[in-house]
Amino acid sequence: MKPTVGCLVLHGFAGTTQDVLPLALALQKEGFPVECPTLEGHGLGRKGLTSSTRLDWLRSADEGYKRLSMRADEIIVIGFSMGGLLAVHLVNRYPARLLITVNTPFAYWDIKQAAGNLRSDFPVHSRRYLNSLVKIPVRSMLQFRRLLAETKPLLSGVSLPYVLLQSRLDDTVQSRSAELLAGSVAASAEPQIHWFDHSGHMIFHDADRDEAISCILAAVRRHASFPEPAKCNEEE
């Protein structure tokens, strides 16, 4: 019997599952079991986020992995933004068939790109930046920075196949993060970077959404394929 491959999809810092919902739905449509947990403290406003720490976020990801492992024999871990950092922790702790990170930080807040976005569409982007300042408590940002610092030393332990997606117009994560991440993992991971020229950070709700989802589906299908077991020769 062919093993079942499931996908764990992790959203980002101060976000919700809505940020990755188009991807999760596409994976489900393909027939893959999907687990898409809401990280502790997220989706509850500023007060909820303040009450949670990076350890709570890691525990949420950990519990999501364990729930999925009850429905799948093999697991592919997919992390968007900070969810990619959590994914790195998981693949260092548990077996996984493939790691995929999407717009995941190594270096964050691209000021130059942010300024360019403001010049191109001030009404849209200015509201988003102001909302972020109101939405994200300083305490939570410090927790995020500690998580990032604690994740970087773990990258050298990533030896499973690794696929990275990165938006070139990302102003939350510096686009060079993809190259820095790819250069920090073990050579056996054979990291592959896919670039997207027309989207910002929220790629699953931006111009490259369909292309990014197709890229992930192709990678998942490729790594979900198991070789057929060898058949024994029948005795005559």
VOSE-324809 format. One line per 2 residues: number of its first residue (from 1); their letters; for each residue x, y, z of C-alpha. Coordinates in steps of 0.001 Angstrom, whole numbers, plus 500000, padded with zeros to 6 digits. Layout:
<pts>
NUM> A> X:Y:Z; ...
</pts>
This chain:
<pts>
1> MK> 500000:500000:500000; 501361:503427:499020
3> PT> 502247:505604:502064; 500171:508739:502674
5> VG> 501972:512087:502418; 500539:515031:504368
7> CL> 501353:518739:504313; 501813:520917:507380
9> VL> 501277:524581:506429; 502422:527254:508904
11> HG> 501404:530912:508691; 503574:533862:509665
13> FA> 504167:536318:512483; 501122:538388:513496
15> GT> 499152:536689:510714; 496434:534075:510498
17> TQ> 495659:530972:508468; 493970:533275:505935
19> DV> 497472:534267:504776; 498106:530717:503512
21> LP> 494529:529566:502895; 494755:529538:499066
23> LA> 497723:527178:499300; 496101:524931:501915
25> LA> 492944:524626:499815; 494951:523803:496684
27> LQ> 496817:521040:498534; 493548:519615:499863
29> KE> 492077:519667:496366; 495041:517578:495224
31> GF> 494116:514989:497843; 496846:515641:500406
33> PV> 495946:515614:504112; 496602:519163:505345
35> EC> 497118:520601:508809; 497131:524404:509051
37> PT> 497257:525413:512718; 496650:528877:514105
39> LE> 499732:529815:516115; 499161:530574:519790
41> GH> 498096:534190:520390; 497465:534890:516707
43> GL> 494130:535998:515294; 493176:537481:518669
45> GR> 494349:541060:518196; 497159:542922:519908
47> KG> 496321:541602:523393; 496343:537981:522259
49> LT> 499658:538357:520483; 501233:540041:523508
51> SS> 500248:537131:525738; 502134:534578:523617
53> TR> 505852:533896:523157; 508032:532211:520562
55> LD> 507867:529040:522689; 504073:529075:522358
57> WL> 504374:529485:518567; 506799:526578:518414
59> RS> 504447:524463:520497; 501566:525234:518133
61> AD> 503673:524100:515168; 504789:521018:517090
63> EG> 501207:520066:517932; 500190:520573:514304
65> YK> 502913:518173:513188; 501780:515561:515708
67> RL> 498132:515843:514658; 499079:515438:511010
69> SM> 501300:512450:511802; 498159:510626:512927
71> RA> 496765:510940:509373; 499928:510740:507261
73> DE> 502893:508386:507035; 505232:511072:505673
75> II> 505098:514817:506213; 506067:517788:504062
77> VI> 506576:520965:506115; 505696:524280:504471
79> GF> 506290:527584:506257; 505282:531069:505145
81> SM> 507311:534000:506529; 508008:533289:510230
83> GG> 506313:529943:509683; 509445:528997:507755
85> LL> 511532:529562:510882; 509195:527287:512829
87> AV> 509469:524746:510014; 513257:524679:510389
89> HL> 512837:523809:514068; 510414:520999:513211
91> VN> 512614:519329:510600; 515462:519374:513105
93> RY> 513232:517530:515596; 511118:515196:513492
95> PA> 511259:513209:510247; 510090:515079:507151
97> RL> 510163:514345:503444; 510572:517928:502197
99> LI> 510995:521466:503582; 509449:524429:501747
101> TV> 509814:528014:502955; 508066:531014:501426
103> NT> 509277:534595:501965; 511012:533477:505134
105> PF> 513295:535953:506914; 517005:535739:507426
107> AY> 517265:539510:507028; 514033:541467:507461
109> WD> 512444:544891:506814; 513677:545994:503418
111> IK> 513453:549771:503901; 514434:550539:500305
113> QA> 511675:548301:498928; 509176:549742:501412
115> AG> 509983:553258:500200; 509500:552117:496617
117> NL> 506121:550615:497477; 505018:553843:499126
119> RS> 505976:555832:496049; 504088:553450:493757
121> DF> 500868:553168:495801; 500914:555366:498896
123> PV> 497247:554950:499961; 497444:551140:499981
125> HS> 500888:550623:501478; 500807:553470:504010
127> RR> 497684:551961:505600; 499338:548566:505764
129> YL> 502479:549903:507464; 500466:551936:509969
131> NS> 498267:548920:510721; 501380:546847:511357
133> LV> 502713:549385:513845; 499412:549334:515734
135> KI> 498924:545571:515459; 502339:544305:516556
137> PV> 503431:544898:520178; 507117:545608:520834
139> RS> 507263:542597:523149; 506085:540335:520341
141> ML> 508599:541784:517907; 511371:541024:520406
143> QF> 510091:537439:520631; 510224:537207:516849
145> RR> 513808:538484:516798; 514808:535919:519431
147> LL> 513202:533161:517360; 515135:534290:514291
149> AE> 518402:534324:516247; 517712:530859:517656
151> TK> 516795:529449:514236; 519931:530469:512346
153> PL> 522238:527959:514127; 519763:525161:513283
155> LS> 520009:525704:509527; 523187:523655:509203
157> GV> 521182:520668:510476; 518748:520867:507548
159> SL> 519767:518019:505245; 516453:516995:503654
161> PY> 515383:518372:500248; 514704:522113:500527
163> VL> 512677:524373:498217; 512527:528147:498722
165> LQ> 510116:530695:497232; 510918:534413:497404
167> SR> 509133:537531:496159; 511433:540163:494719
169> LD> 509080:542989:495800; 508964:541784:499412
171> DT> 509408:544721:501793; 508933:542717:504995
173> VQ> 511684:540202:504261; 514792:541230:502366
175> SR> 514833:539163:499185; 518458:538179:499793
177> SA> 517135:536098:502704; 516429:533242:500280
179> EL> 520082:533092:499218; 521274:533375:502818
181> LA> 518964:530558:503915; 519971:528354:500993
183> GS> 523642:528966:501729; 523259:528019:505399
185> VA> 521822:524505:505071; 523695:521256:504478
187> AS> 524827:520588:500910; 522721:517415:500845
189> AE> 519572:519581:501029; 520297:520766:497479
191> PQ> 518271:523964:498014; 516320:525291:495035
193> IH> 515220:528946:494966; 512220:530070:492926
195> WF> 511888:533836:492405; 508649:535772:491840
197> DH> 508913:539190:490251; 505444:540684:490676
199> SG> 504470:540111:494317; 505150:541517:497743
201> HM> 505301:539638:501012; 501717:538295:500930
203> IF> 502361:536207:497837; 499308:533954:498192
205> HD> 497121:537059:497842; 499155:538837:495202
207> AD> 499892:538751:491472; 502067:535611:491570
209> RD> 499650:533578:493688; 498755:530975:491075
211> EA> 502346:530567:489904; 503620:530190:493488
213> IS> 500960:527619:494352; 501715:525683:491151
215> CI> 505408:525706:492062; 504673:524263:495503
217> LA> 502247:521668:494159; 504868:520494:491667
219> AV> 507460:520125:494430; 505009:518308:496699
221> RR> 503951:515916:493924; 507563:515197:493045
223> HA> 508574:514387:496612; 505337:512558:497410
225> SF> 506074:509973:494734; 507312:506733:496205
227> PE> 509040:504104:494087; 506963:501004:493548
229> PA> 508184:498054:495622; 510093:495407:493713
231> KC> 507952:492402:492836; 509160:488932:493709
233> NE> 509651:486527:490822; 506982:483842:490859
235> EE> 508176:480270:491003; 507334:478248:487955
</pts>
